[in-house]
Amino acid sequence: ENAYQMKSTRQPLGDNGAKKNPAPSATTVRAPHPLPSTRLHVATSDPFAKKKAGMTPFSVAYASGSIPCRINHGGVKHSLQWNRSPQELSYDPLLVLCAEGIRETAHPQCFVARTGFVELLRTPGAELKTPPLLSKLIGPLRAA
């Protein structure tokens, strides 16, 4: 055989002019076609799988009860009910925890962190308590 026949996709002809069938080899096994039902098996998330606990320091603090507020479930709109007035609270751990909790996506942590952060900043006297904490707030706010 010459080089042209080696590169050709045509099958070589036999002595009588008929096409030769190559001998089946044990190593040339064709993969079967996928079953039509494989399209129906779509990857989904397991609703009963354990969720990641303690994703942020805020969720750990919320689960332990160190956040001094709870959700007041209204008929239409939720609000936070503080155990003590936000003016009386120390902002050093609390405001930083709420800033870290802004990344949360699960209810009730996302609502408590976002609403608590805003309410703490809107309370009278927050303009005096917040500036010393700015260096601690920059990282969590950038991460959010």
C-alpha positions, 0 to 999 in steps of 0.5 A: 500500500502506498501513502495515499491509501493509508490516509484515505478513508476508503476501504481497500478493495479485495482481489475480486473488487469487493470491499474488504471488511476490517476484522473486528478487534476486541479493543475497538468497542463503541460506546453505547448511546446514552439512554433517553432517560438520562436527560431526565436526571437533572442535578438538583440540590438536596432539600434535606441536606444539612446547611452550613452552620456558622457561616459568619460570626453573626450567625454564630452570635445570633444562634447563641442569643448574644444579639439583643433583639428579636423579630416582631412578626407584624401582619405585613411588615416585620420589625426588630424588637430590641431587648434594650434601647439601641442607645444604651447598647455598646456598638463595639461588638454589635455593629461589627457583628451586624456588618458581618451579617450583611453577607447572610442569605438565610432568614432570619439572619439576613433580616436581623443583620440588615435591619439591625445595622440600619437601626443602630446607625439611625439611633440618636448618638450613633454619630459619636459611637460609630467613628471609632469603629470604622476601621473594623467595619470596612472589611465586612462591608467590602466583603458584603 
